[in-house]
Amino acid sequence: MTLTTSPAPALRLPPDLHLTPEQFELVCAENRDAVLELAADGRVIAMTPTGSETGARNSELLFQLKLYTNRVGGWKVFDSSSGFRLPDGSVVSPDASLVVLDRWQALSTAERRSFAPLCPDLVVELASPSDEEPRGVSALRQKMASYQANGARLGWLLLPHQQAVEVWPASGASQRLEQIDVLEATPDFPGLQLQLAEIWAG
């Protein structure tokens, strides 16, 4: 006997729909295969899966961050499936992020199991080939500006196909770095470095 399963219906939402973070959490619970974010104005943003090359790069990124947290302690590392509820009410999932362990431990069990109500200390977004188009990069920069406005201490926007990085400090203008092998963090993250060649290689 052959067992068949029916595919889950595609998630369709009205374009003018606006949700609260609590309503958004219910939508996510009912659509666990969907990758969604919530804008500060309540709009639901559907994300598409990345290509395999980008997935490999993101795995290398997480590996390096995990090595750092294991070595120095005091940090919690999160992958792209982790949602955070920012102070402005948006719910976002950076490709990778770090949170000071004390901040994480200060949350209740319920807050940890939901979208943690905080902005990570370090946020990293990794552009995929489709993001390299002007509109895609513009959208990523808007996300980086949102992280900055919501309290991130450092943001990195990685652009593999340009082999460039945009560094977003806690405040002020971003800085673009090109053709560097090692990306060093600010003093808030002592000893944190990314070996970029290993990430670009995928």
Buried (B, 14 or more C-beta within 10 A) or exposed (E): EEEEEEEEEEEEBEEEEEBEBEBBBEBBEEBEEBBBBBBBEBBBBEEEEBEEEBBBBBEBBBEBBBEBBEEEEEBBBBBBEBBBBBEBBBBBBBBBBBBBEEBBEEBEEEBEEBBBBBBBBBBBBBBBEEBBEEEBBEBBBEBBEBBBBBBBBBBBBBBBEBBBBBBBBEEEEBEEBEEEEEBEBEEEBEEBEBEBEBBBEB
